[in-house]
Amino acid sequence: MDWSHVTYLRVLIRPVLIASITIFICVFWIQSNSSDIDIKSAQHGHQLAVQSVQLCPLISPRLIGWTNLSLEAMSAISKEDEGIVELRMKQSGVKPGGRYEPSRCQSRHKVAIIVPVRNRTEHLAVFLRYMHPFLQRQQLSYAIFVVEQSERSPFNRGMLMNIGFKEAQLSQEEYQCVILHDVDMLPEHDGNPYTCPEDGKPRQMAFSVDHWNNYNSVSWNFLGAVTAMSANDFQRINGYSNAFWGWGGEDDQLFQRTKSQNLTVVRAFDGTVSQVVHYKTMSHPRATPNPDRMSVINEGWKKFQTDGLVDLRYTRLSLKLEPLCTRIVVDIQPYNITT
């Protein structure tokens, strides 16, 4: 064997091997660092995207003002095809459970709308179809919780409101406030703010209603029909009383509870009656008043701390994330309210 050729090959191959190894190491280093750079770039891009979503304006540019809510208009809303309505709502951004948040800005308010019902199918259909576009024009982040009572006991609006509040909390969404809303009440003007009130200042919203003396203001101590309250304040007053079975009384005692905790009930636009704060009422048979409501109201001062959210008892029969609302069906029964 000619060893000179072997030596020559070693001399020739060694730098090639060294160069190949060097190139491999460089390529591996570049790829590894490129992945890190991509990850960091993606993270940075996400941060920039989050930062680029500005808060929604204090006054939404999407407001249209007054809406005609004549009997004919409401009838037309109720007769719309359900599938077409649900498709339109989905395209507008409404998610299952009746949840919505603006896509082009970050809402300043996260609101839970709580609606107690029983045997009000037609009213609920009109309410949901009307209120979603209304709330969206205000650029709110919101969800609509419909709490439906079974047939076994007299209607208890206050307890259903408490249940809606608790179920909204169980949804693990951090709602800043609740709007406690009767299903037969529709705001006529989208300049009527469904925003969250300040802590300590619950807002009485339905104080100018069509069937109450042709939109004249209700009494100063009325706190019902449509009321906005911060989540902190609703906890602070222990919610509604659970003791009012049948029509009437629970909103009177709600006002007492706010006063007992030194909360100041306010009205939109300082209580000025104008078209902006008008409400239209969907007609329905008048309920029979609860004959015991006055005695329950008079005894209520002694039970604020023990009758309400803290002793709430109910059986949830179903919870469905429907296209336009979170529907919660419950069974509730009278029980002894502790003193």
PyMOL commands that set and color helices and strands:
alter all, ss='L'
color gray80, all
select helices_A, chain A and resi 3-52+71-78+82-92+121-137+157-170+231-236+250-260+268-271+275-277+293-302+309-311
alter helices_A, ss='H'
color red, helices_A
select strands_A, chain A and resi 99-100+110-117+141-149+177-181+185-187+203-204+208-209+226-230+266-267+278-281+315-321+326-331
alter strands_A, ss='S'
color yellow, strands_A
deselect
rebuild
show_as cartoon
